[in-house]
């Protein structure tokens, strides 16, 4: 796809998702693309490299709620970090968190 077509598709998906929650979804001020497979030091590694002890001592900080923002992604998974399995599990966790927040407080996510 051309850059314009990729932007149009990605922006359309983003807008469609968030339009359910806000009246107006503003256009992004800037977008960046990265061809990860073309990066010299990527080499197809499945997950990020963090110094020993960081995730075991600070890993729970990655999933802490900030106001009404929930963080998900393979690096926030309890198991299988760096792999699609971890990303799926993290998405399930995040979905459950949001669902719980929406069902317990009408003020949690104002429209």
MMTF fields as JSON, N, C-alpha, C and O atoms, coordinates in Angstrom:
{
  "mmtfVersion": "1.0.0",
  "mmtfProducer": "UNKNOWN",
  "numBonds": 443,
  "numAtoms": 444,
  "numGroups": 111,
  "numChains": 1,
  "numModels": 1,
  "chainsPerModel": [1],
  "groupsPerChain": [111],
  "chainIdList": ["A"],
  "bondAtomList": [4, 2, 8, 6, 12, 10, 16, 14, 20, 18, 24, 22, 28, 26, 32, 30, 36, 34, 40, 38, 44, 42, 48, 46, 52, 50, 56, 54, 60, 58, 64, 62, 68, 66, 72, 70, 76, 74, 80, 78, 84, 82, 88, 86, 92, 90, 96, 94, 100, 98, 104, 102, 108, 106, 112, 110, 116, 114, 120, 118, 124, 122, 128, 126, 132, 130, 136, 134, 140, 138, 144, 142, 148, 146, 152, 150, 156, 154, 160, 158, 164, 162, 168, 166, 172, 170, 176, 174, 180, 178, 184, 182, 188, 186, 192, 190, 196, 194, 200, 198, 204, 202, 208, 206, 212, 210, 216, 214, 220, 218, 224, 222, 228, 226, 232, 230, 236, 234, 240, 238, 244, 242, 248, 246, 252, 250, 256, 254, 260, 258, 264, 262, 268, 266, 272, 270, 276, 274, 280, 278, 284, 282, 288, 286, 292, 290, 296, 294, 300, 298, 304, 302, 308, 306, 312, 310, 316, 314, 320, 318, 324, 322, 328, 326, 332, 330, 336, 334, 340, 338, 344, 342, 348, 346, 352, 350, 356, 354, 360, 358, 364, 362, 368, 366, 372, 370, 376, 374, 380, 378, 384, 382, 388, 386, 392, 390, 396, 394, 400, 398, 404, 402, 408, 406, 412, 410, 416, 414, 420, 418, 424, 422, 428, 426, 432, 430, 436, 434, 440, 438],
  "bondOrderList": [1, 1, 1, 1, 1, 1, 1, 1, 1, 1, 1, 1, 1, 1, 1, 1, 1, 1, 1, 1, 1, 1, 1, 1, 1, 1, 1, 1, 1, 1, 1, 1, 1, 1, 1, 1, 1, 1, 1, 1, 1, 1, 1, 1, 1, 1, 1, 1, 1, 1, 1, 1, 1, 1, 1, 1, 1, 1, 1, 1, 1, 1, 1, 1, 1, 1, 1, 1, 1, 1, 1, 1, 1, 1, 1, 1, 1, 1, 1, 1, 1, 1, 1, 1, 1, 1, 1, 1, 1, 1, 1, 1, 1, 1, 1, 1, 1, 1, 1, 1, 1, 1, 1, 1, 1, 1, 1, 1, 1, 1],
  "groupList": [{"groupName": "UNK", "atomNameList": ["N", "CA", "C", "O"], "elementList": ["N", "C", "C", "O"], "formalChargeList": [0, 0, 0, 0], "bondAtomList": [1, 0, 2, 1, 3, 2], "bondOrderList": [1, 1, 2], "singleLetterCode": "X", "chemCompType": "L-PEPTIDE LINKING"}],
  "groupTypeList": [0, 0, 0, 0, 0, 0, 0, 0, 0, 0, 0, 0, 0, 0, 0, 0, 0, 0, 0, 0, 0, 0, 0, 0, 0, 0, 0, 0, 0, 0, 0, 0, 0, 0, 0, 0, 0, 0, 0, 0, 0, 0, 0, 0, 0, 0, 0, 0, 0, 0, 0, 0, 0, 0, 0, 0, 0, 0, 0, 0, 0, 0, 0, 0, 0, 0, 0, 0, 0, 0, 0, 0, 0, 0, 0, 0, 0, 0, 0, 0, 0, 0, 0, 0, 0, 0, 0, 0, 0, 0, 0, 0, 0, 0, 0, 0, 0, 0, 0, 0, 0, 0, 0, 0, 0, 0, 0, 0, 0, 0, 0],
  "groupIdList": [1, 2, 3, 4, 5, 6, 7, 8, 9, 10, 11, 12, 13, 14, 15, 16, 17, 18, 19, 20, 21, 22, 23, 24, 25, 26, 27, 28, 29, 30, 31, 32, 33, 34, 35, 36, 37, 38, 39, 40, 41, 42, 43, 44, 45, 46, 47, 48, 49, 50, 51, 52, 53, 54, 55, 56, 57, 58, 59, 60, 61, 62, 63, 64, 65, 66, 67, 68, 69, 70, 71, 72, 73, 74, 75, 76, 77, 78, 79, 80, 81, 82, 83, 84, 85, 86, 87, 88, 89, 90, 91, 92, 93, 94, 95, 96, 97, 98, 99, 100, 101, 102, 103, 104, 105, 106, 107, 108, 109, 110, 111],
  "secStructList": [7, 7, 2, 2, 2, 2, 2, 2, 2, 2, 2, 2, 2, 2, 2, 2, 2, 2, 6, 6, 6, 7, 1, 7, 7, 7, 7, 7, 1, 7, 7, 7, 7, 7, 7, 4, 4, 4, 1, 6, 6, 6, 6, 6, 7, 1, 1, 7, 7, 7, 7, 6, 6, 2, 2, 2, 2, 2, 4, 4, 4, 4, 4, 7, 7, 5, 6, 6, 5, 7, 7, 7, 1, 4, 4, 4, 7, 1, 1, 1, 6, 6, 1, 2, 2, 2, 2, 2, 2, 2, 2, 2, 2, 2, 2, 2, 2, 2, 2, 2, 2, 2, 2, 2, 7, 6, 6, 6, 6, 7, 7],
  "xCoordList": [0.844, 0.0, 0.886, 2.01, 0.362, 1.082, 1.005, 0.178, 1.876, 1.856, 0.482, -0.051, -0.083, -1.398, -2.477, -3.354, -2.425, -3.411, -3.251, -4.243, -1.996, -1.758, -2.295, -2.948, -2.02, -2.519, -4.042, -4.643, -4.657, -6.122, -6.727, -7.704, -6.152, -6.684, -6.496, -7.436, -5.29, -5.012, -5.857, -6.447, -5.922, -6.701, -8.186, -8.876, -8.676, -10.09, -10.426, -11.467, -9.566, -9.794, -9.755, -10.615, -8.773, -8.644, -9.881, -10.462, -10.275, -11.447, -12.711, -13.509, -12.906, -14.106, -14.195, -15.279, -13.073, -13.073, -13.391, -14.264, -12.7, -12.863, -14.103, -14.512, -14.713, -15.944, -17.082, -18.058, -16.977, -17.989, -17.925, -18.864, -16.823, -16.612, -16.535, -16.736, -16.246, -16.15, -16.915, -17.109, -17.337, -18.116, -17.271, -17.734, -16.034, -15.147, -13.77, -13.164, -13.286, -11.938, -11.045, -11.179, -10.123, -9.286, -8.269, -7.798, -7.943, -6.901, -5.574, -5.354, -4.698, -3.386, -2.561, -2.643, -1.759, -0.885, 0.285, 0.84, 0.662, 1.801, 1.674, 1.089, 2.2, 2.263, 3.668, 4.346, 4.087, 5.405, 5.257, 4.427, 6.032, 6.068, 7.461, 8.452, 7.527, 8.823, 8.815, 7.958, 9.747, 9.937, 10.913, 12.116, 10.383, 11.244, 12.177, 13.298, 11.738, 12.593, 13.777, 14.716, 13.74, 14.841, 15.843, 16.83, 15.606, 16.502, 17.703, 17.559, 18.873, 20.121, 20.208, 20.769, 19.675, 19.851, 18.594, 18.56, 17.586, 16.357, 16.555, 16.292, 17.009, 17.364, 16.261, 16.552, 15.019, 13.915, 13.722, 13.012, 14.329, 14.164, 12.701, 12.042, 12.17, 10.748, 10.335, 9.154, 11.265, 10.873, 12.009, 13.157, 11.643, 12.625, 13.672, 13.45, 14.799, 15.869, 15.964, 16.213, 15.764, 15.824, 16.877, 17.04, 17.574, 18.619, 18.043, 16.883, 18.83, 18.368, 17.838, 18.447, 16.69, 16.088, 15.092, 14.326, 15.079, 14.181, 12.722, 11.915, 12.371, 10.969, 10.515, 9.371, 11.391, 10.976, 10.8, 10.014, 11.521, 11.384, 10.42, 9.8, 10.283, 9.45, 8.358, 7.573, 8.294, 7.352, 5.91, 5.147, 5.511, 4.119, 3.789, 2.618, 4.803, 4.573, 4.034, 3.343, 4.346, 3.907, 2.398, 1.847, 1.725, 0.286, -0.543, -1.766, 0.096, -0.654, -1.504, -1.054, -2.726, -3.672, -3.196, -2.752, -3.284, -2.99, -4.269, -4.658, -4.919, -6.246, -7.159, -7.381, -7.69, -8.542, -7.864, -8.537, -6.54, -5.78, -5.276, -4.603, -5.609, -5.181, -4.09, -4.206, -3.052, -1.928, -1.941, -2.007, -1.879, -1.807, -0.72, -0.291, -0.295, 0.737, 1.586, 1.553, 2.325, 3.082, 4.027, 4.255, 4.584, 5.499, 4.776, 5.424, 3.461, 2.71, 2.114, 1.423, 2.365, 1.807, 2.478, 3.668, 1.703, 2.255, 3.108, 4.098, 2.732, 3.508, 3.596, 2.766, 4.567, 4.795, 5.062, 4.608, 5.801, 6.183, 6.969, 7.833, 6.653, 7.376, 6.798, 7.298, 5.765, 5.179, 3.702, 3.1, 3.12, 1.713, 0.817, -0.198, 1.176, 0.404, 0.338, -0.718, 1.456, 1.475, 0.627, -0.067, 0.678, -0.125, -1.616, -2.393, -2.011, -3.414, -3.851, -4.905, -3.026, -3.367, -3.454, -4.335, -2.539, -2.551, -3.817, -4.426, -4.208, -5.443, -6.664, -7.58, -6.687, -7.801, -7.836, -8.903, -6.664, -6.585, -7.075, -7.889, -6.58, -6.988, -8.47, -9.121, -9.005, -10.446, -11.268, -12.291, -10.816, -11.513, -11.433, -12.406, -10.272, -10.123, -11.088, -11.763, -11.15, -12.022, -13.479, -14.271, -13.833, -15.204, -15.607, -16.706, -14.705, -14.97, -15.132, -16.044, -14.257, -14.336, -15.635, -16.254, -16.049, -17.285, -18.513, -19.49, -18.465, -19.635, -19.747, -20.823, -18.649, -18.699, -18.81, -19.177, -18.502, -18.532, -18.946, -18.287, -20.045, -20.472, -19.566, -19.572, -18.784, -17.882, -16.501, -15.686, -16.218, -14.875, -14.48, -13.33, -15.415, -15.107, -16.202, -17.131, -16.091, -17.132, -17.137, -16.095, -18.311, -18.46, -18.478, -18.595],
  "yCoordList": [-1.185, 0.0, 1.244, 1.232, 2.283, 3.556, 4.105, 3.673, 5.058, 5.68, 6.299, 6.162, 6.971, 7.601, 6.559, 6.787, 5.423, 4.363, 3.737, 3.42, 3.556, 3.01, 3.962, 3.54, 5.25, 6.261, 6.245, 6.237, 6.241, 6.272, 5.064, 5.201, 3.888, 2.68, 2.721, 2.45, 3.058, 3.089, 4.163, 3.91, 5.358, 6.443, 6.091, 6.394, 5.458, 5.058, 4.08, 4.207, 3.112, 2.149, 2.846, 2.603, 3.705, 4.441, 5.296, 5.265, 6.056, 6.939, 6.138, 6.53, 5.021, 4.21, 3.671, 3.617, 3.279, 2.735, 3.827, 3.645, 4.958, 5.993, 6.846, 7.547, 6.808, 7.57, 7.067, 7.787, 5.864, 5.331, 5.999, 5.892, 6.684, 7.212, 8.727, 9.3, 9.377, 10.833, 11.391, 10.712, 12.619, 13.239, 13.532, 13.357, 13.978, 14.32, 13.72, 13.94, 12.973, 12.409, 13.284, 13.291, 14.03, 14.935, 14.202, 13.121, 14.804, 14.248, 14.294, 15.215, 13.339, 13.409, 14.563, 14.897, 15.172, 16.267, 15.74, 16.455, 14.48, 13.901, 12.383, 11.848, 11.707, 10.253, 9.817, 10.471, 8.724, 8.172, 6.719, 6.002, 6.283, 4.886, 4.344, 5.063, 3.064, 2.439, 1.083, 0.246, 0.866, -0.439, -1.238, -1.247, -1.914, -2.586, -3.615, -3.803, -4.27, -5.288, -4.68, -5.392, -3.37, -2.698, -2.071, -1.48, -2.191, -1.623, -2.535, -3.753, -1.944, -2.705, -3.614, -4.705, -3.199, -3.965, -4.705, -5.262, -4.72, -5.419, -6.929, -7.636, -7.411, -8.817, -9.813, -10.978, -9.378, -10.296, -10.736, -11.711, -10.049, -10.427, -10.328, -9.348, -11.33, -11.34, -10.383, -10.052, -9.935, -9.052, -8.102, -8.279, -7.105, -6.113, -6.715, -7.755, -6.048, -6.502, -5.515, -4.327, -6.021, -5.199, -5.816, -7.036, -4.979, -5.466, -6.447, -6.317, -7.416, -8.391, -7.707, -6.776, -8.19, -7.68, -6.556, -6.267, -5.907, -4.768, -5.21, -4.644, -6.211, -6.64, -7.253, -7.056, -7.989, -8.597, -7.55, -7.757, -6.436, -5.415, -4.292, -3.689, -4.004, -2.885, -3.277, -2.425, -4.534, -4.969, -4.633, -4.366, -4.642, -4.327, -2.856, -2.504, -2.001, -0.586, -0.401, 0.58, -1.337, -1.226, -1.336, -0.868, -1.937, -2.16, -1.283, -1.415, -0.395, 0.463, 1.46, 2.072, 1.607, 2.541, 3.974, 4.307, 4.81, 6.234, 6.964, 7.002, 7.545, 8.122, 7.045, 6.019, 7.255, 6.217, 5.568, 5.097, 5.546, 4.942, 3.579, 3.452, 2.564, 1.189, 0.815, 1.114, 0.178, -0.188, -1.675, -2.503, -2.004, -3.393, -3.509, -2.508, -4.695, -4.956, -6.105, -6.454, -6.676, -7.87, -7.647, -8.571, -6.446, -6.184, -6.104, -6.183, -5.95, -5.882, -7.229, -7.325, -8.257, -9.587, -10.205, -9.999, -10.965, -11.667, -12.85, -13.186, -13.471, -14.58, -14.388, -13.688, -14.984, -14.911, -13.496, -13.116, -12.708, -11.359, -11.458, -12.32, -10.562, -10.509, -11.372, -11.357, -12.117, -13.021, -12.692, -12.033, -13.154, -12.873, -13.415, -12.8, -14.541, -15.095, -14.093, -13.905, -13.457, -12.44, -11.238, -10.682, -10.835, -9.698, -10.002, -9.154, -11.22, -11.616, -11.631, -11.102, -12.243, -12.299, -10.9, -10.619, -10.028, -8.659, -7.935, -7.192, -8.147, -7.54, -8.017, -7.237, -9.291, -9.828, -9.195, -8.847, -9.053, -8.419, -6.976, -6.545, -6.229, -4.84, -4.689, -3.797, -5.558, -5.523, -5.774, -5.126, -6.718, -7.012, -5.824, -5.514, -5.153, -3.972, -2.868, -2.275, -2.594, -1.533, -1.899, -1.061, -3.153, -3.607, -3.444, -2.984, -3.827, -3.693, -2.224, -1.875, -1.37, 0.056, 0.664, 1.476, 0.279, 0.815, 0.335, 1.071, -0.892, -1.443, -0.972, -1.055, -0.478, -0.081, 1.418, 1.854, 2.214, 3.658, 4.364, 4.243, 5.103, 5.86, 7.076, 7.664, 7.455, 8.606, 8.211, 9.084, 6.908, 6.46, 6.924, 7.306, 6.899, 7.251, 8.178, 7.733, 9.47, 10.401, 10.508, 10.414, 10.703, 10.832, 12.267, 12.562],
  "zCoordList": [0.0, 0.0, 0.0, 0.502, -0.561, -0.513, 0.912, 1.716, 1.205, 2.536, 2.809, 3.91, 1.822, 1.986, 2.262, 3.095, 1.576, 1.792, 3.177, 3.833, 3.625, 4.974, 6.025, 6.979, 5.851, 6.782, 6.82, 7.894, 5.652, 5.566, 6.278, 7.015, 6.062, 6.697, 8.212, 8.96, 8.668, 10.107, 10.787, 11.838, 10.202, 10.788, 10.82, 11.794, 9.766, 9.742, 10.849, 11.494, 11.077, 12.163, 13.516, 14.363, 13.727, 14.985, 15.235, 16.32, 14.223, 14.334, 14.619, 15.47, 13.918, 14.114, 15.533, 16.115, 16.082, 17.449, 18.46, 19.309, 18.383, 19.399, 19.201, 20.127, 18.028, 17.795, 18.675, 18.888, 19.18, 20.099, 21.467, 22.256, 21.75, 23.096, 23.18, 24.251, 22.063, 22.063, 20.871, 19.863, 21.005, 19.936, 18.702, 17.575, 18.912, 17.795, 18.037, 19.086, 17.074, 17.15, 16.285, 15.062, 16.919, 16.124, 15.264, 15.616, 14.138, 13.269, 14.023, 14.81, 13.807, 14.467, 13.919, 12.737, 14.799, 14.376, 13.562, 12.727, 13.806, 13.126, 13.186, 14.128, 12.218, 12.249, 11.873, 11.081, 12.441, 12.152, 11.75, 12.311, 10.808, 10.403, 10.634, 10.505, 10.978, 11.178, 10.493, 10.777, 9.608, 8.984, 9.843, 9.583, 10.874, 11.854, 11.219, 11.692, 10.172, 9.559, 8.82, 8.461, 8.589, 7.898, 8.866, 8.429, 10.176, 11.165, 11.375, 11.482, 11.432, 11.505, 12.727, 12.633, 13.858, 15.091, 15.527, 16.624, 14.71, 15.07, 15.006, 15.979, 13.885, 13.676, 14.038, 14.31, 14.047, 14.274, 15.709, 15.956, 16.666, 18.074, 18.456, 18.109, 19.169, 19.474, 20.579, 20.69, 21.388, 22.487, 22.841, 22.434, 23.604, 23.985, 24.922, 25.542, 25.008, 25.891, 27.042, 26.841, 28.237, 29.441, 30.351, 30.392, 31.063, 31.967, 32.992, 33.382, 33.427, 34.417, 35.675, 36.202, 36.14, 37.37, 37.193, 38.112, 36.023, 35.834, 35.845, 36.581, 35.043, 35.0, 36.319, 36.73, 36.982, 38.241, 39.345, 40.27, 39.257, 40.292, 39.903, 40.779, 38.622, 38.178, 37.195, 36.78, 36.819, 35.796, 36.076, 35.147, 37.357, 37.684, 37.414, 37.267, 37.349, 37.051, 35.637, 35.36, 34.741, 33.355, 33.204, 32.208, 34.161, 34.032, 34.961, 35.001, 35.704, 36.623, 35.854, 34.885, 36.299, 35.719, 35.954, 37.053, 34.944, 35.059, 34.683, 33.516, 35.688, 35.526, 34.94, 35.583, 33.736, 33.143, 31.932, 31.015, 31.936, 30.845, 31.288, 32.31, 30.505, 30.779, 29.787, 28.598, 30.251, 29.398, 29.096, 30.004, 27.825, 27.388, 26.329, 25.754, 26.084, 25.094, 25.584, 26.764, 24.705, 25.061, 26.232, 27.013, 26.378, 27.485, 28.828, 29.872, 28.83, 30.081, 30.467, 31.481, 29.691, 29.969, 31.19, 31.427, 31.96, 33.116, 32.671, 33.322, 31.578, 31.002, 29.497, 28.917, 28.868, 27.428, 26.939, 25.86, 27.732, 27.29, 25.992, 25.833, 25.071, 23.821, 22.721, 21.596, 23.022, 22.036, 21.855, 22.702, 20.748, 20.475, 21.59, 21.917, 22.169, 23.292, 24.444, 25.048, 24.743, 25.795, 25.429, 26.28, 24.17, 23.721, 23.853, 24.293, 23.47, 23.575, 25.044, 25.395, 25.891, 27.325, 27.925, 28.737, 27.522, 28.007, 27.54, 28.31, 26.298, 25.785, 26.536, 26.799, 26.882, 27.659, 29.053, 29.56, 29.662, 30.975, 30.889, 31.706, 29.9, 29.753, 29.476, 30.02, 28.632, 28.358, 29.611, 29.834, 30.427, 31.685, 32.638, 33.326, 32.683, 33.54, 33.124, 33.966, 31.83, 31.325, 31.562, 31.991, 31.283, 31.504, 32.975, 33.283, 33.865, 35.301, 35.685, 36.434, 35.178, 35.493, 34.98, 35.667, 33.783, 33.215, 33.976, 34.11, 34.472, 35.167, 36.613, 37.206, 37.19, 38.601, 38.82, 39.911, 37.804, 37.999, 36.723, 35.69, 36.804, 35.635, 35.414, 34.333, 36.439, 36.326, 35.824, 35.527, 35.722, 35.353, 33.972, 33.752, 33.033, 31.657, 31.141, 30.468, 31.457, 30.997, 29.475, 28.827, 28.929, 27.467, 27.049, 25.86]
}
